[in-house]
Amino acid sequence: MELLLTSAGLRNETLKDALRDMLGKPFRSANIVYVPTASMAESGDHGWLLADLARVHGLGWREFDILELNGLPQRLVLDRLLRADVIYVGGGNHYHLARSITGNGLADGFLEALADRVYVGLSAGSMILSRHLTEHSADVIGDTADLHLLGATTVTPPFGLLDSYLKPHLYSPNFPERDDAWADRIVARADFPIYFVDDDTALRVRDDKVDVVSEGRWRFHP
């Protein structure tokens, strides 16, 4: 299993090189499927989504597919995941993304696809890999409003592949409250391991090995 869990996508050459290495062949010889589902639950300007689509598309793939997880037959969704060499899951509301996967019965098929494909997460797409994606962590981290927006009070982690929780956008100018004091307050309440990563950082997971790939800053609290 090959996972590259970013805060803000492939924003620098170190992260792009990490993906090339994990893929094992040039981007021009590979298919990618981009999943924007998490963004559908976000209101306001979606220029950030367009910018990321353009950034990823600009890497020059053999085929660039875009796949929404809701409203399509389950088999069609899974077949398009299996057609890709890279499954890229974008940002937005991570609870909507998790509930779209579990609610549409896609978790097992996703895991089958991940067995021999590279998964790239951006923000929400990275957060859903943790087994600690629950209403408890929402309360600890302060994300309950994102869950209640969906008319929900509970969430089930779709995969539970990581023992740690990833919180993105540390020190980001787009999230000015996410500084060290913010992280310290979360750590003081948390009873699970947390990585805080900035927008130039990713977790790289290769089978059972986890390491950090970064041109920026990050924190880990076991």
C-alpha positions in Angstrom: 0.0 0.0 0.0 1.4 3.4 -1.1 -0.1 6.6 0.5 1.0 10.2 0.1 -1.0 12.3 2.5 -0.6 16.0 1.9 -2.0 19.1 3.5 -2.5 21.1 0.3 -1.5 18.8 -2.6 1.6 18.5 -4.7 2.8 22.0 -4.0 6.6 21.5 -4.3 9.1 19.4 -6.1 9.9 17.2 -3.1 6.3 16.0 -3.0 6.1 15.5 -6.7 9.3 13.5 -6.6 7.9 11.4 -3.8 4.9 10.6 -5.9 7.1 9.7 -8.9 9.1 7.4 -6.8 6.0 5.7 -5.4 4.4 5.4 -8.8 7.5 3.8 -10.4 7.0 5.3 -13.8 6.6 8.6 -15.5 3.3 10.6 -15.0 2.8 10.5 -18.8 2.6 6.7 -18.7 0.0 6.7 -15.9 -3.7 7.2 -15.4 -5.0 9.4 -12.5 -8.5 9.8 -11.1 -9.3 13.0 -9.2 -12.0 12.7 -6.6 -13.5 16.1 -5.6 -16.3 14.8 -3.4 -15.2 16.5 -0.2 -15.4 19.9 -1.8 -19.1 19.5 -2.6 -20.0 20.1 1.0 -18.0 23.4 1.2 -19.7 26.7 0.4 -18.1 29.8 -1.0 -15.5 30.3 -3.7 -14.0 27.2 -5.1 -11.0 28.8 -6.8 -8.7 26.6 -4.6 -10.3 23.5 -6.2 -9.8 24.8 -9.7 -6.2 25.7 -8.9 -5.5 22.2 -7.5 -7.1 20.6 -10.5 -5.0 22.6 -12.8 -1.8 21.9 -10.8 -2.4 18.1 -10.9 -3.5 18.1 -14.5 -0.4 20.0 -15.5 1.8 17.2 -14.4 1.0 15.6 -17.8 -0.9 12.3 -17.3 -1.8 9.7 -19.9 -5.4 10.0 -18.7 -6.9 12.5 -16.2 -10.3 11.4 -14.9 -12.6 13.2 -12.5 -14.9 11.1 -10.4 -17.7 12.1 -8.0 -18.5 9.3 -5.4 -22.2 10.2 -5.0 -25.0 9.5 -7.4 -23.3 6.9 -9.6 -23.7 3.1 -9.6 -21.3 1.5 -7.1 -19.7 -0.8 -9.8 -19.1 2.2 -12.1 -17.3 4.1 -9.3 -15.1 1.1 -8.4 -14.3 0.3 -12.1 -13.0 3.9 -12.6 -10.9 3.6 -9.4 -9.4 0.4 -10.7 -8.6 2.0 -14.1 -6.3 4.5 -12.4 -2.7 4.1 -11.3 -3.1 7.1 -8.9 -6.2 7.8 -6.9 -6.1 11.5 -5.9 -8.7 12.5 -3.3 -9.1 16.2 -2.8 -10.0 18.6 0.1 -13.1 20.0 1.6 -15.3 18.5 4.3 -13.7 15.3 5.5 -16.9 14.0 7.2 -18.8 14.3 4.0 -16.1 12.4 2.2 -16.0 9.7 4.8 -19.8 9.4 4.8 -19.9 9.3 1.0 -17.5 6.3 1.0 -19.3 4.4 3.8 -22.8 5.4 2.8 -22.3 4.2 -0.8 -20.7 0.9 0.2 -17.4 1.9 -1.4 -15.0 1.2 1.5 -14.1 -2.4 0.6 -13.7 -1.6 -3.1 -11.5 1.4 -2.3 -9.3 -0.8 -0.1 -9.0 -3.4 -3.0 -7.9 -0.6 -5.3 -5.4 0.7 -2.8 -3.6 -2.7 -2.6 -1.7 -1.9 -5.8 -2.2 1.7 -6.6 -0.9 5.0 -5.2 -3.3 7.1 -3.1 -2.7 10.8 -2.8 -4.7 12.8 -0.3 -5.2 16.5 0.0 -6.4 17.8 3.4 -9.8 16.0 3.8 -8.5 13.3 1.5 -5.6 12.7 3.9 -7.6 12.9 7.1 -10.1 10.1 6.3 -7.3 7.4 6.5 -7.2 7.5 10.3 -9.0 5.1 12.6 -9.5 8.1 14.9 -11.9 9.9 12.5 -14.8 9.9 14.9 -17.2 12.2 16.7 -14.7 12.1 19.6 -11.8 13.4 17.6 -14.2 16.0 16.1 -14.8 17.3 19.6 -11.2 17.2 20.6 -10.0 19.1 17.5 -12.9 21.4 17.2 -14.5 20.1 14.0 -18.0 19.3 15.2 -19.5 22.2 13.2 -18.3 20.4 10.0 -20.0 17.3 11.1 -23.2 19.0 12.2 -23.4 20.8 8.9 -24.3 17.4 7.4 -27.1 16.9 9.9 -24.9 14.2 11.6 -23.6 13.6 15.1 -21.5 10.5 14.4 -19.0 9.4 11.8 -17.4 6.0 11.0 -13.8 5.9 9.7 -14.1 4.3 6.2 -10.6 2.7 6.3 -8.9 2.9 9.7 -5.5 2.4 8.1 -3.5 4.9 10.3 -3.1 4.8 14.1 -2.4 8.5 14.1 -4.6 11.5 13.1 -3.4 14.1 10.5 -4.4 17.7 10.9 -3.5 19.8 7.8 -2.7 23.5 7.1 -0.5 24.3 10.1 0.8 27.8 9.8 -1.2 28.4 6.6 -2.1 32.0 5.7 -5.5 30.6 4.6 -6.1 29.3 8.2 -4.4 32.0 10.3 -5.7 30.5 13.6 -3.6 27.3 13.0 -0.5 28.2 14.9 1.5 26.5 17.6 -0.9 27.8 20.3 -3.8 26.2 18.4 -1.9 22.9 18.1 -1.0 23.0 21.8 -4.6 23.3 22.8 -5.5 20.3 20.8 -2.6 18.2 22.1 -3.6 19.0 25.7 -7.0 17.3 25.1 -6.1 14.6 22.6 -5.8 10.9 23.7 -4.5 9.8 20.2 -1.4 10.5 18.2 -1.5 13.6 15.9 0.6 14.9 13.1 0.2 18.6 12.4 1.5 19.4 8.9 1.9 22.5 6.9 1.1 23.0 3.2 4.6 21.9 2.0 4.5 18.6 4.0 3.1 15.1 3.6 3.0 11.8 5.4 4.3 8.9 3.2 3.0 5.5 4.0 4.6 2.5 2.3 3.0 -0.7 3.7 3.6 -0.4 7.5 6.3 2.3 7.3 5.3 5.9 7.9 7.7 8.9 7.4 7.5 12.6 6.7 8.3 14.2 3.3 8.6 18.0 3.7 10.0 21.3 2.4 8.2 22.9 5.3 7.3 22.4 9.0 5.4 19.8 11.0 4.8 18.5 14.5 4.1 15.0 15.8 2.6 14.2 19.2 2.5 10.5 20.0 
